[in-house]
Amino acid sequence: MRNLEAKFRLSDLDAARAAALSLGYSVRESFTHLDTFFKVARGKLKLREQPPDAWLILYEREPENGLMLSRYEIARVADAERTREMLARSLGVLAEVRKHRMLLIRRNVRLHLDRVETLGGFGEIEAILDEGRQESVGADAARAAVDELLDVLGVGAGDLIDVSYFELMARD
Protein backbone atom coordinates (compact mmCIF):
# COMPACT_ATOMS: atom_id res chain seq x y z
CA MET A 1 0.00 0.00 0.00
CA ARG A 2 1.09 3.59 -0.51
CA ASN A 3 0.16 6.96 0.89
CA LEU A 4 1.31 10.57 0.81
CA GLU A 5 2.13 11.94 4.27
CA ALA A 6 2.81 15.20 6.03
CA LYS A 7 3.76 15.57 9.71
CA PHE A 8 4.04 18.85 11.64
CA ARG A 9 3.90 20.35 15.12
CA LEU A 10 0.62 21.86 16.29
CA SER A 11 0.35 24.14 19.28
CA ASP A 12 -3.47 24.11 19.32
CA LEU A 13 -5.08 20.76 18.53
CA ASP A 14 -8.59 22.14 19.19
CA ALA A 15 -8.12 24.89 16.59
CA ALA A 16 -6.78 22.33 14.09
CA ARG A 17 -9.83 20.13 14.72
CA ALA A 18 -12.18 23.08 14.12
CA ALA A 19 -10.35 24.01 10.90
CA ALA A 20 -10.57 20.45 9.58
CA LEU A 21 -14.27 20.22 10.47
CA SER A 22 -14.84 23.45 8.47
CA LEU A 23 -13.45 21.65 5.38
CA GLY A 24 -15.84 18.73 5.80
CA TYR A 25 -13.67 16.33 7.80
CA SER A 26 -15.48 14.25 10.40
CA VAL A 27 -14.21 12.87 13.67
CA ARG A 28 -14.13 9.08 13.48
CA GLU A 29 -12.60 8.10 16.80
CA SER A 30 -10.21 8.97 19.58
CA PHE A 31 -7.81 6.44 21.10
CA THR A 32 -4.45 5.78 22.72
CA HIS A 33 -1.51 4.12 20.96
CA LEU A 34 1.63 2.45 22.16
CA ASP A 35 4.05 2.09 19.24
CA THR A 36 7.12 -0.07 19.84
CA PHE A 37 9.81 0.34 17.18
CA PHE A 38 12.24 -2.50 16.52
CA LYS A 39 15.74 -2.56 15.01
CA VAL A 40 15.56 -3.73 11.40
CA ALA A 41 17.94 -3.74 8.44
CA ARG A 42 15.65 -1.68 6.19
CA GLY A 43 12.70 0.61 6.76
CA LYS A 44 10.88 0.82 10.08
CA LEU A 45 9.01 -1.89 11.93
CA LYS A 46 6.59 -1.10 14.73
CA LEU A 47 4.06 -2.91 16.81
CA ARG A 48 1.05 -0.64 17.28
CA GLU A 49 -1.10 -1.45 20.29
CA GLN A 50 -4.51 0.16 20.41
CA PRO A 51 -6.36 -1.99 22.93
CA PRO A 52 -8.02 -4.31 22.30
CA ASP A 53 -6.32 -4.45 18.85
CA ALA A 54 -2.71 -4.58 17.67
CA TRP A 55 -0.90 -4.52 14.33
CA LEU A 56 2.61 -5.04 13.07
CA ILE A 57 3.48 -2.29 10.56
CA LEU A 58 6.49 -2.29 8.23
CA TYR A 59 7.09 0.90 6.27
CA GLU A 60 9.58 2.89 4.23
CA ARG A 61 9.38 6.59 3.45
CA GLU A 62 10.96 8.78 0.82
CA PRO A 63 10.62 12.51 0.06
CA GLU A 64 8.00 13.42 -2.57
CA ASN A 65 7.94 17.14 -3.45
CA GLY A 66 8.19 18.28 0.17
CA LEU A 67 5.94 15.52 1.53
CA MET A 68 6.72 11.90 2.30
CA LEU A 69 5.68 8.97 0.10
CA SER A 70 5.19 5.93 2.31
CA ARG A 71 4.99 2.27 1.32
CA TYR A 72 3.70 0.02 4.05
CA GLU A 73 2.32 -3.36 5.01
CA ILE A 74 0.08 -4.11 7.98
CA ALA A 75 -0.59 -7.43 9.72
CA ARG A 76 -3.06 -7.89 12.56
CA VAL A 77 -1.51 -9.35 15.71
CA ALA A 78 -3.51 -11.65 17.99
CA ASP A 79 -1.19 -11.55 21.02
CA ALA A 80 0.47 -8.13 21.26
CA GLU A 81 2.34 -8.72 24.52
CA ARG A 82 3.90 -11.99 23.35
CA THR A 83 4.73 -10.54 19.94
CA ARG A 84 6.39 -7.49 21.54
CA GLU A 85 8.46 -9.74 23.83
CA MET A 86 9.58 -12.01 20.97
CA LEU A 87 10.53 -9.14 18.68
CA ALA A 88 12.32 -7.31 21.49
CA ARG A 89 14.44 -10.40 22.24
CA SER A 90 15.22 -11.19 18.61
CA LEU A 91 15.58 -7.72 17.06
CA GLY A 92 15.97 -5.23 19.92
CA VAL A 93 13.81 -2.21 20.71
CA LEU A 94 14.65 1.23 19.31
CA ALA A 95 11.97 3.16 21.15
CA GLU A 96 8.45 3.27 22.51
CA VAL A 97 6.08 6.11 21.67
CA ARG A 98 2.86 6.72 23.59
CA LYS A 99 0.27 9.03 22.14
CA HIS A 100 -3.37 9.98 22.22
CA ARG A 101 -4.81 10.34 18.72
CA MET A 102 -7.99 11.84 17.34
CA LEU A 103 -8.75 10.59 13.82
CA LEU A 104 -10.62 12.80 11.34
CA ILE A 105 -11.43 11.65 7.79
CA ARG A 106 -12.63 13.15 4.53
CA ARG A 107 -12.75 10.82 1.52
CA ASN A 108 -9.27 9.26 1.17
CA VAL A 109 -7.53 11.70 3.54
CA ARG A 110 -6.95 11.03 7.23
CA LEU A 111 -5.93 13.73 9.69
CA HIS A 112 -4.37 12.51 12.92
CA LEU A 113 -4.28 15.01 15.77
CA ASP A 114 -1.72 13.57 18.16
CA ARG A 115 -0.70 14.41 21.71
CA VAL A 116 2.65 12.61 21.97
CA GLU A 117 4.02 11.88 25.43
CA THR A 118 7.13 14.06 26.07
CA LEU A 119 6.81 15.86 22.70
CA GLY A 120 3.45 17.68 22.63
CA GLY A 121 0.95 18.31 19.85
CA PHE A 122 1.31 17.19 16.24
CA GLY A 123 -0.69 16.70 13.09
CA GLU A 124 -0.25 13.94 10.54
CA ILE A 125 -2.01 13.86 7.20
CA GLU A 126 -2.21 10.64 5.19
CA ALA A 127 -3.75 10.45 1.71
CA ILE A 128 -4.20 6.88 0.43
CA LEU A 129 -2.75 6.40 -3.07
CA ASP A 130 -3.16 2.71 -3.87
CA GLU A 131 -5.07 2.05 -7.04
CA GLY A 132 -7.93 -0.42 -6.89
CA ARG A 133 -9.09 0.63 -3.42
CA GLN A 134 -12.39 2.46 -3.13
CA GLU A 135 -10.96 5.27 -0.97
CA SER A 136 -7.83 5.82 -3.08
CA VAL A 137 -7.17 8.63 -5.56
CA GLY A 138 -4.36 9.60 -7.91
CA ALA A 139 -1.20 11.32 -6.71
CA ASP A 140 -2.24 14.74 -8.06
CA ALA A 141 -5.64 14.68 -6.33
CA ALA A 142 -4.02 13.44 -3.12
CA ARG A 143 -1.43 16.21 -3.23
CA ALA A 144 -4.19 18.81 -3.74
CA ALA A 145 -6.18 17.47 -0.77
CA VAL A 146 -3.08 17.45 1.46
CA ASP A 147 -2.12 20.97 0.36
CA GLU A 148 -5.66 22.23 1.03
CA LEU A 149 -5.59 20.87 4.58
CA LEU A 150 -2.07 22.17 5.24
CA ASP A 151 -3.17 25.61 4.07
CA VAL A 152 -6.25 25.76 6.32
CA LEU A 153 -4.09 24.60 9.26
CA GLY A 154 -1.52 27.31 8.52
CA VAL A 155 1.30 24.80 7.97
CA GLY A 156 4.02 25.79 5.50
CA ALA A 157 6.58 23.62 3.71
CA GLY A 158 9.22 24.64 6.25
CA ASP A 159 7.04 23.30 9.09
CA LEU A 160 6.98 19.72 7.80
CA ILE A 161 8.83 17.03 9.77
CA ASP A 162 10.42 14.13 7.91
CA VAL A 163 11.17 11.78 10.82
CA SER A 164 9.22 9.55 13.20
CA TYR A 165 8.18 10.61 16.69
CA PHE A 166 10.85 8.38 18.23
CA GLU A 167 13.51 10.13 16.13
CA LEU A 168 12.25 13.49 17.40
CA MET A 169 12.47 12.16 20.97
CA ALA A 170 16.11 11.23 20.39
CA ARG A 171 16.88 14.80 19.29
CA ASP A 172 15.32 16.44 22.36
Residue pairs with C-beta under 8 A, 6 or more apart in sequence:
1 71
1 72
1 73
1 74
1 128
1 130
1 133
2 69
2 70
2 71
2 72
2 128
2 129
2 130
3 69
3 70
3 72
3 126
3 127
3 128
3 129
3 130
3 142
4 64
4 67
4 68
4 69
4 70
4 126
4 127
4 129
4 139
4 142
4 143
4 146
5 61
5 67
5 68
5 69
5 70
5 124
5 125
5 126
5 127
6 67
6 68
6 123
6 124
6 125
6 146
6 150
6 155
6 160
7 68
7 122
7 123
7 124
7 125
7 160
7 161
7 162
8 122
8 123
8 150
8 153
8 155
8 159
8 160
8 161
9 120
9 121
9 122
9 123
9 159
9 161
10 16
10 113
10 121
10 122
10 123
10 153
11 120
11 121
12 121
13 102
13 113
13 115
13 121
13 123
16 111
16 113
16 123
16 153
17 27
17 102
17 104
17 113
19 152
19 153
20 104
20 106
20 111
20 149
20 152
20 153
21 27
21 104
22 152
23 106
23 148
23 149
23 152
24 106
25 104
25 105
25 106
25 109
25 111
25 149
26 104
26 105
26 106
27 102
27 103
27 104
28 103
28 104
28 105
29 102
29 103
30 100
30 101
30 102
30 103
31 50
31 100
31 101
31 103
32 50
32 51
32 98
32 99
32 100
32 101
33 48
33 49
33 50
33 97
33 98
33 99
33 100
33 101
34 48
34 49
34 96
34 97
34 98
35 46
35 47
35 48
35 49
35 96
35 97
35 98
35 99
35 165
35 166
36 46
36 47
36 49
36 84
36 87
36 88
36 93
36 95
36 96
37 44
37 45
37 46
37 93
37 94
37 95
37 96
37 97
37 164
37 166
38 45
38 46
38 47
38 87
38 88
38 91
38 92
38 93
38 94
39 91
39 92
39 93
39 94
40 58
40 91
42 60
43 58
43 59
43 60
44 58
44 59
44 60
44 61
44 164
45 56
45 57
45 58
45 87
45 91
46 56
46 57
47 54
47 55
47 56
47 57
47 77
47 80
47 83
47 84
47 87
48 54
48 55
48 56
48 57
49 80
49 84
53 76
54 76
54 77
54 80
54 83
55 74
55 75
55 76
55 77
56 74
56 75
56 77
56 83
57 72
57 73
57 74
58 72
58 73
59 70
59 71
59 72
59 73
60 70
60 71
60 72
61 68
61 69
61 70
61 71
61 162
62 68
62 69
63 69
63 162
65 143
66 157
66 160
67 143
67 146
67 160
68 162
69 129
70 126
77 83
87 93
94 166
95 166
95 169
95 170
96 166
97 116
97 117
97 164
97 165
97 166
97 169
98 116
98 117
99 114
99 115
99 116
99 117
99 165
100 114
100 115
101 112
101 113
101 114
101 115
102 112
102 113
103 110
103 111
103 112
104 110
104 111
104 112
104 113
105 111
106 145
107 135
107 137
107 145
108 127
108 128
108 135
108 136
108 137
108 142
108 145
109 125
109 126
109 127
109 128
109 142
109 145
109 146
109 149
110 125
110 126
110 127
110 128
111 123
111 124
111 125
111 149
112 122
112 123
112 124
112 125
112 126
113 121
113 122
113 123
114 121
114 122
114 123
114 124
114 165
115 121
116 122
116 165
118 169
118 172
119 165
119 168
119 169
119 172
122 161
122 165
123 153
123 155
125 146
125 149
125 150
127 137
127 142
127 143
127 145
127 146
128 135
128 136
128 137
128 142
129 136
129 137
129 138
129 139
129 142
130 136
137 145
150 156
161 168
